[in-house]
């Protein structure tokens, strides 16, 4: 399915009685690239989980290409076009790379896994290896490719670069950029590596204590060292 616009309005959500997100609103156009930034524990992962219907919603709405998906369950949202690559990666450790990829096809013909190999050639080299035999970076590639094979119109990436070597990070970000450039997918990226996030994104929001405290362009954020220090706690870009 083609890329879709995502429209989040006054979303408040959390777990049980604990409110984590408070009146979060933003819009990403079809094919857009949004970076969601913030210190640890500020609600970034909860936001992605809430978009997938994995938390308790207290208020607000979520629209996907003009369709209200607020009342849909997680499986229905996935069918509607949302795809999440969680921080934990969650590959099937006892299955081969190829078998893992087959699970992401959602009824598509098996030869479609060639798309995953085109995006991540290293997975083709490791196609007979078990998930448990892969490095952390290779597991991230596999988790990402498996989700992409389902052809999501909106892809949610939760800290895909965490704990990975710089060369693997570069490979992943290059793949994300190619995917975005194809125009087939809208991408929301939660990432702690500020330079990588800003180089990728077209727009940025910063979360603090479950609220959006700033939104704007990557260039505007780059130019404001005080803003970066205050809300992200890093002393500058490298």
N, C-alpha and C positions, 0 to 999 in steps of 0.2 A: 504494500500500500504506500502511497506517496506521503511525504512529510506533512505533518499537521500542526496547526497553531494550538498553543496551550494557553488557556486563560484561567488564572487562579484569582478568586475574589474573596477577600476577607476570611481566609481559611484559618480556623482555630482547631487544633487537634492535639492529641497526646495519648496517654496510656492510662486506662482506668479513670481515676479522678484527677490525674496529674496533667495539667495543661502545659504543653511544650511550645506549641506554635500559637501566636496571638495575632489575628487579623492580617495574615500574610496575603499580599496581592501583587501579582505581576503578570505580564503577558509576554509570550515568546512567539514570534511569527513563524509560519511554516518554513522550515529549513534554517531557522535561527540557531545561534549558539550562545547559551547563557551560562556564565560561571557563577556558582553560588559559593560565596566565601564567608569566613568567620572563624573565630577561635574554636577549639574543641569544646564540645558540650553546649553549643549555642543553637542546636536544632537543625543542622543541615541534613543529617541522615534521617531524622524524623520527618523532614519535609519530603524527601524522596519516598519514604515509606508511606506517608500520607497520600501522596499522589497515586500510589499503587493500591490504596485501600487497606493498608496493613496496620493502621492505627485507629483510634476512636476519634471521629469528627464531632466537634461541638457546634461549629457554625461555618458558614461560607460555602462556596461552590467551586467546582472544577469543570471547565469546558474544554472539549477536544474538537477542534474544527467546527465550533458552533453547536456541538452536541453536549448536553449536560450529562456528565458521567458520574455525578456526585453520588447517586444512589447505587451505582454498580459495585459488585464485589470484585475482589482481586482478579479472579480468573476472567471475569467479564471485561475488566479494564485491559487485561492483556490481549484479549481478542479484539478489543476496540482499537488497539494500536500502541499501548504503553509497554515498554520493555525496560526492566531494571537489571543492572549488573551490580550486585551488592558488594559491599566492602569485603565480605568474607569469601568471595569468589564462588565457593560452593560447587566445585566440579565433582563429578562422580569418580572417586579415587580408584574404584575397582574396575572401571571401564576404560577402554582405550580412548585415545584422542578422537579417533573416527567415530567410535560408538557414542561418545559424549556429544559430538556434533550432530549425529543423527537424532538425538533427543530434542534438538532445537528446531527441527525442520517444520513442525506443526502441519504435517500433511503434505508438505512439498516433496517432490521427487528426490531420491537420494543423491543423484548427481549434483544437486544444488549446493552440496557442501564444498564444491570447488570455489564458491564465492568466499568461503572462510579461508581457504588456502591462498587465494589471491590477495586477501587482506593481510594475512599473517603467514608468509611462506614457511616460517619455522614450524608451524603446526603440521604442515605436510611432511616435513622431515621427521617429526615425532609421531606421526599418525598411528603407529603401532604401539607406542608407549602407553602405559597406564597413567591415569591422572595422578596417581601417587608418585610416579617417577618423574614428574615435571618439576622444574624450578618454579619459584613464586611468580616470576615474570611470565613463564609459559602458561601457568595456570590462569593468570589474568587474561592473557590472549585467548585462551580457550573459553573462559567464562564469557568474555566479550563477544567472541565469534559465535558462540552458541546462541546468545540472545539476538544477535544481528540476523542470524539465519531465519528467525521468525518474522523478519521484515517489519520491525516496529516503526510506526510513524513518529514516535517520540522515544528517544533513548535516554535513560537516566543512568548516569555513571557516578558511583559513590567511591571517591578517592581511589581511582584505578592505579595511581602511581605509588601508593603507600608501600614503603619498605623495599622498593625495587632499585636496581642499579641504574645509573644515569643512561647507559646505552639502551636498556630495555624501555626506560621512560620515553626516550626519543622515538623508539620504534612504535610504541603505543600512540603517542601524540601524533605522529605522522599518519598512522592509520585512521585516527579519529578525524584528522583534518581532511583526508581523502574522502572519508565517509560523508563528512559535512559538505564538502565541495560538490559531491554528486547531487545534492539537493533532495535526496530521498529520505532524509531523516532530520528531525529537529533534535538537538542535543542539549541536555542539561548536565553540567559537569560540576560536581563537588570535589574540590581539590585543595590540599594544603600547600602545594608547590606553586607559589604565587606567579612566578615568571611563566611557567608552563600554562597556567590557567589564563593569564592575561594575553599571552600570545595566541591562544586558541579562540577566545571568546569575542563576540561582537557586543555583548552587554554583560553587566555585572550587577549582582545584588549582594549586600553584606547582611548577614544575620547576626543579631546579638540578643541573647535571652529570648529567642523565639520570635523576634520581630525584625522586619527589614528596617535597618537604620540608614542605609544608603543605597542608591541605585544610580547607575550611569554607565559611561563608556570605559573601556580599559585604559584609554589615553588619559581621561580625567583622573582616574585612580592613580595611575603611574605618576602623574604630576603633583600629587598631594601626599608628600611624605608624612605629614602630621596625621592625616586621615588613616594612612596605612598603619602607622604606629599605634594610634588610638584604638582602632577596631580589629586589627589583625595581629598586632604585637610583633611585627618584624621590622627591622631597622632600615629596610630598603630592598631594592631589586638587584639581582646579580645576573 
